């Protein structure tokens, strides 16, 4: 009689991890961050709560890992470089408008931002793992444009990136206005007006 293969604990662990991520992201949208619990995540994921505590110290840590699971892929891809800086920035920011207006994205992002306001360690981790990689790809694209002569030599491209992205974040987080394609198109045009070389 053939021997049964031993269970693959690595694959089982990955399935559990994925189920936990899916549960955390779904529940924060349904019940909000304040009512999100490790017990609730465990129940939805079909795992014991000790499984979660073995990997994460808190619900914030679970949610952060779930939300940032695909960040490395985004960072590696970078921004498009078609040779038209304005068109590239507008295309990416329009896609970001769609993402930020998606309720499935909004719930965990807002929850983490709110939790981070009162938790310095969580905030620093959130910035390092999610915001900083995003800022870096814009900075890299502006630096390439600067080398191509599309951005003035004296411009600090890191600060230029923050000047472009901060109004976007402010409008979304504080709900000071709608996030629309027209808004980001105008934002890019006005930012690049100040960044381009002067004749």
Number of C-alpha atoms within 10 A of each C-alpha: 3 4 5 6 6 6 8 8 9 9 10 11 12 11 13 18 20 15 18 25 21 17 20 30 22 17 20 23 17 13 12 14 21 9 10 19 18 21 15 15 27 21 14 16 21 13 16 13 16 12 14 21 14 8 11 15 11 13 18 22 16 21 26 23 17 20 20 14 14 11 15 12 9 12 16 10 10 15 20 16 14 9 12 11 19 15 16 17 23 19 17 14 21 19 12 17 19 13 13 18 14 11 11 15 15 17 20 24 21 16 18 21 16 14 16 18 11 10 13 11 11 18 17 13 15 21 16 12 17 19 14 13 18 18 16 16 19 23 20 16 20 25 20 17 19 20 12 11 12 19 23 18 14 9 16 15 22 15 11 17 20 15 13 18 18 11 14 20 14 12 13 18 16 8 10 10 12 13 19 14 17 11 15 23 18 12 20 19 15 12 16 18 12 13 20 16 15 8 3
